[in-house]
Amino acid sequence: MDCLFCKIIAGDIPSAKVYEDELVYAFRDIAPMAPTHILIVPKAHMASADEVTSENSGYVARIFEVIPGIAAAEGLTNGYRVITNCGEDGCQSVKHLHFHLLGGKKLPDQMA
C-alpha cells in the first residue's frame, strides 16, 4: 500500500510521535496551522470518514477517547479543535482517515 500515514505508522517514515497504542497513532503535523497541531490516525487503513462502518468504528471511538489526554498533555487547558477532512471538496490531502487536534491559541470562529 502506498499510503503516507500507513508508512508513518509502520515506522518507515519518521514522525514526531506524541501517542501510540494498539489502535491509534498520533504525531505532530509537519506544517502546523496552530501552535499545537497533532494528527491522530487509526492504525487500520480507512481512506476517509466515508469508510467508517460498524465493523471499524472502534478505531474512531478510541481516537476520541484518547484526544482529551493528548490535549491535556499538550497543555491545551483552555480548549482545542478537532477536525477531519473528507474527500476533494473537504480538502483531504492524505487518503487515510485522520483527525487534526489544533490548539494553543484562540482559533478563528469562521472557516475560510
C-alpha positions as CSV (number, residue, x, y, z in Angstrom):
1,M,0.0,0.0,0.0
2,D,1.3,3.4,-0.9
3,C,-0.2,5.4,2.0
4,L,1.9,8.1,3.6
5,F,0.2,7.6,7.0
6,C,0.5,3.8,6.9
7,K,4.2,4.2,6.3
8,I,4.5,6.6,9.2
9,I,2.6,4.2,11.5
10,A,4.9,1.3,10.4
11,G,8.0,3.4,11.2
12,D,9.1,3.5,7.5
13,I,8.9,7.4,7.6
14,P,10.0,9.3,10.7
15,S,7.5,11.3,12.7
16,A,7.4,13.2,15.9
17,K,5.2,10.7,17.8
18,V,3.1,12.0,20.7
19,Y,0.9,9.0,21.4
20,E,0.6,5.4,20.4
21,D,-1.5,2.4,21.5
22,E,-2.8,-0.8,19.7
23,L,-5.4,1.2,17.7
24,V,-4.2,4.8,17.4
25,Y,-1.1,6.7,16.4
26,A,-0.6,10.5,16.9
27,F,2.1,12.7,15.7
28,R,3.0,16.4,15.1
29,D,1.9,17.9,11.8
30,I,5.0,19.0,9.7
31,A,3.1,22.1,8.6
32,P,1.3,23.3,11.7
33,M,-1.7,25.6,11.5
34,A,-1.7,26.4,15.2
35,P,0.9,26.3,18.0
36,T,-0.3,22.7,18.7
37,H,-1.2,20.7,15.6
38,I,-1.3,16.9,16.1
39,L,-2.6,14.4,13.6
40,I,-4.4,11.4,15.2
41,V,-4.9,8.4,12.9
42,P,-6.3,4.9,13.2
43,K,-3.7,2.2,12.7
44,A,-6.1,0.4,10.4
45,H,-6.3,2.0,6.9
46,M,-9.5,3.8,6.1
47,A,-9.4,6.3,3.3
48,S,-11.8,8.7,4.9
49,A,-14.8,9.2,7.2
50,D,-16.8,7.7,4.3
51,E,-15.3,4.3,5.1
52,V,-16.2,4.2,8.8
53,T,-18.5,1.2,9.5
54,S,-19.9,-0.7,12.4
55,E,-17.0,-3.1,12.0
56,N,-14.2,-0.5,12.2
57,S,-15.8,2.3,14.2
58,G,-14.0,1.2,17.4
59,Y,-10.9,2.9,15.9
60,V,-12.7,6.2,15.8
61,A,-14.2,5.7,19.2
62,R,-10.7,5.1,20.6
63,I,-9.4,8.2,18.9
64,F,-12.0,10.3,20.7
65,E,-11.2,8.5,24.0
66,V,-7.5,9.5,23.8
67,I,-7.9,13.1,22.5
68,P,-8.6,14.6,25.9
69,G,-5.4,13.0,27.3
70,I,-3.3,14.2,24.4
71,A,-4.8,17.7,24.7
72,A,-4.1,17.7,28.5
73,A,-0.5,16.5,27.9
74,E,0.0,19.4,25.4
75,G,-1.3,21.9,27.9
76,L,-4.5,22.8,26.0
77,T,-6.4,23.7,29.1
78,N,-8.5,26.5,27.5
79,G,-9.9,24.4,24.7
80,Y,-9.0,23.0,21.3
81,R,-10.5,22.0,18.0
82,V,-10.7,18.5,16.3
83,I,-11.2,18.4,12.6
84,T,-11.4,15.8,9.9
85,N,-11.5,16.5,6.2
86,C,-13.3,14.2,3.8
87,G,-12.7,14.0,0.0
88,E,-11.6,16.5,-2.5
89,D,-14.1,19.3,-1.7
90,G,-13.3,18.8,2.0
91,C,-9.6,19.4,1.2
92,Q,-8.4,15.9,2.4
93,S,-4.8,15.8,1.3
94,V,-3.9,12.3,2.6
95,K,-6.3,9.5,1.9
96,H,-6.1,7.9,5.3
97,L,-8.7,8.9,7.9
98,H,-7.1,11.4,10.3
99,F,-8.1,14.0,12.8
100,H,-6.4,17.3,13.4
101,L,-6.0,18.4,17.0
102,L,-5.5,22.2,17.0
103,G,-4.9,24.5,19.9
104,G,-2.5,26.6,21.8
105,K,-4.1,29.9,20.9
106,K,-7.6,31.4,20.3
107,L,-8.7,29.9,17.0
108,P,-10.8,31.8,14.5
109,D,-14.6,31.5,14.6
110,Q,-15.1,31.1,10.9
111,M,-13.8,28.7,8.4
112,A,-12.0,30.1,5.4
